[in-house]
Amino acid sequence: MDLQTIKERIVVVQSKREYLLSLLEQPNLGTLRVDVNQALEELDELIDEFRRTIPVE
């Protein structure tokens, strides 16, 4: 997989973050809120690690 493909996939992953944030606004999320919070934390860590490894040009 080339670097450009990886960058494009990271952009797609970043766009999914907005969906997770919108889920947190749902009042009927119940115990799934914990899972959504965990997914957001892991996604943020992944994006941060990518940015540290491959700086944006």
Helices and strands as residue ranges (DSSP letters): H 3-24, H 32-53
